[in-house]
Amino acid sequence: MLNAAQDRQAKIIELLREESFLPIGRLTEHFQISVATARRDLGELEEVGLLRRTHGGAVGINQVAQDKTNAARAVWNQPQKVAIASVVSGMIVDGDTVLLDAGTTALEVAKKLVGRKSLTLISNGLDIVAELARVEGQSIYSVGGEYSETNRSFRGPLAEHFIRQFNVDKLILNAASIDVDRGVICTSTPVNASIARVMMEVSRRTIVVADHSKFTKSSLSVIGKIEDVGVVVTDAGIKSIIDAAPEKLRKKFVIAN
């Protein structure tokens, strides 16, 4: 038979399957326990690899080892991605050179930029270039290199060399996961991280686009630090995690309603 602590910890894991983030306050209220007891439970569960503690609570363990296909990701959290894209498109002004990283959230941004002929647009994403090319008159550059069918993108040394020829005002960067506790932005593979870092090198301002699901996962390869990007645009589903983050990181986030 389970003792009271073991039973409570099992229920905590069940809650994490339903909620992206469990704040300490939620646990103390739900189980009628002290903050110290809640922290002890989370600590014991983290030790056995069943969750990851963060500032003010915990998230589930969900390692991203391989990208899902664009088709699979396109329908995931679609309303949130559209809301994020609306906010990001408002950050882009006439005359900007914009580099769009391959990904479904950046694709939603591209849809908002179609027809804005004052912009110069660059992307390594096949779907993004195809979307932008629907309307004549825009200045569009397509990055070449090794093709990946998984997210329909070009990457590798040839793609990195091409990107280094540009001086970019704004980068729209996707992420496989964001670890607020460690303050890092990650992606699934070293080759993806490498091209993302090159994109950041040539860009004056990096705008990370990530719906709330990206904050409850971990990934293999670190792209860079949250503090080194201009802004992270996300949705309201992540508010509890952001509220518990250090102040210097909270300033980096913009919530799309």
N, C-alpha and C positions, 0 to 999 in steps of 0.2 A: 504493500500500500504506500501511496505517496504521503509524505508529511505536508504540513500547511505551506511551507516555503516552496517545496517541489511542485505542489498543485498550482500555486500562484504563478510560478515561473513558467509552467506549461501553458497557462492561460495568457501570459504575456506574449509568448511566441505565437499563439493563436491570434491575438490582437494585431501583431505585426504583419500577419498575412492579410489583414483587412485594411490597415492604415499604413501610410508611407512613413510616418514619423510618430513616435510615442514620446511626448514630453513627460518630464517627471511629475508635473502637476496632474496630468491625466491618470497616471498610475496611483498616486496617493489618493485621489478622489475615487477612482474605480474600486480599489481594493481596501480603502480605508486604512492605509498604512502611513508610516512616517516617511519623510524625505530620505532619511538615512537607510531605512529598510528598502525603499525603492532603488536607491543607488547600489545597495549590496546585491539585490536581485540582478540588476543589469550587469554588474561587475562579474558575477558568477556565470551568467549566461554568455558574456563576452569571452570569458576564459575557455569555455568549451566550444566556441566558434558558432554560436547560434544567433548572435546579433553583433552590431557594432555601436558602441557608445559614441554619442556626439555631445556638443554643448547643449545641456538642458534636457537630454533624453537619449533615445536610441533609434536606429534604423535597422532593417533586416539586412542579412547578408545575401547579396545577389551579384555575383561576379560576372562581368561582361567579357567573355573570352573571345567572342567572334561576333561581328556585326550581323544583324538580321538584314534581310533583303529590303530594298526600298519599298517594294510592294507591301511587305508585312508592316513596315514602320509607318507608311503613309496614312494608315487609318487609325493609328494609335494616338490617342489624345489630340485628335484633329482640331477640335474647337480651340483648345489651348494654343496650339501652334499658330492658328490663324490670328488669335488675339495678340500673340507675341509678335507676329509679322507686322501687324498694324502699328504697333508701337515702334518697332525698328524702322519701318519705312518713313516714319515721321522724323527720324534722326538723320536721314540722308537729305542733303540739300543740293540744289542745282549746281552743276560743275564738279561734283564729287566723282572720284574714281573709286569704284566699289569692287572688292574681291569677295566672291561668295564661295565658301567651302561647300563641297558636295554633302547633301543631307536633306532630309525631308522638311525640317524647319526652315533651313535656308531657302528651300524651294518655294515655300509659302512667302518668304520675303521677296523672292524673284517675281512672283506673280503680282505683287504690289508695285514693282518697279517697271513692269512692262509698259512701254509707251512713253516713259520719261526720257526724252531724247537729249536732254542736257547732261546725262550721265555717261560715264565710261564704265563698262561692266566686264568683269573677268571671272571665269569660274573653271574649276576642274570637274564639275558635275555635268554629266551628259544631259540629264533631265532638265537641269537649270538652263543650260545653253539653249536647248530646244524650246523651252518656255519663253526665254527672252527673244528668240529669233522669230516668234510668231508675228511680231510687228516690225515693219521695215523702218529704217532710219536711226536705230540705236547703234552706238559704238560698242561692239561685243568682241571679246577675245576668248577663245577656247583653249584651255591648257591641254597639252598633249602629254604622252608618257605611257606607262604600263596601265592597261585597262583592268579595272576590278568590276566584275559583274555584280558582286554583292550589293554595293551601293552605287553602281553605275558611275564610277569616277576614274580619273586618271591620277596616278601617283608615281612615286619612285624618283630616281635621280634626274631623269629627263624632265619630269613635271616640275621638280624643284628648280632646275636650271632655268626653265621658262619663266617661272614666277619671279625669280630674282632680277629679271629685266625690267620690272615695273616699280613705280613709286606710287603707293596706294594710300588714299585718304582713309578709307574705312574697310575693315575686314568683318564679314559676317561669319563667325566661327561656330561650328557644331561641336558637341561634346558627347561622348558615350556616358560619362558620369562626372559628377562634381562632388568632391569631398570637402564640405564646409569645415569640418573639424580639423583637417590637415591643411586646408586652404589651397587645394590643388584642383586643376581641371585635367581630366584624363580621357583617353580613347582606348580602343580595344587592342591595337597592335602597334609595334614600334614604327612600322612604315607609315601608318596614319599619323602618328605623333610627329614624325620627322617632317612631313609636308606641312602640318599645322604650324610647327615652329617656324618654318621658312615663311609661311604666310604672315605670321606675326612680325617677323623681322622686317618685311618690306612695307608694313602698314603703320600709319601714324596712330590709328585708334582701332582697338579690337572690341567688337561687340559680340559677346557670346550669347547664343540663343539656345535655351534648354528648358523643356517643360519639367514639371515637378517629378516625373518618374526618374529623371537623371540623377536626382539627389538621394535616391534610395538604392543605388547600385555602386559597385566598385569596378575598376577596369585595370588592365595590365600596365598601360603606358601613360606616363605623365607628360602632358603638353606644356604646362606651365602653372604659375601661381595665380590665384584669383586677384591678388593685389596688383599684378602686372598688366591686367587687362583694363580697358576703359570702363566697361559696364557688362553686367550679366542680366539679360532680359528673360524673365521666367513668368510663371503664372501664380495665382493666389494659392494653389495647392501646396506651396512650399513655405508659406508665411511663418508657420510655427518654427521651422528649422532656422530661417533667417533671423527671426526675433531672438533666438538663443545664441546667435553667432557674435563674435567680437565686433565692436563698433566699427573698426577699420574695414571689416569685410561687409558689414550691413550697408555701408555707403555705396558699395559697388552694385547693389541689386536694384532693379526696376521691376515692379510687379505689373503685368498686363492684366487688366480686369476683363 
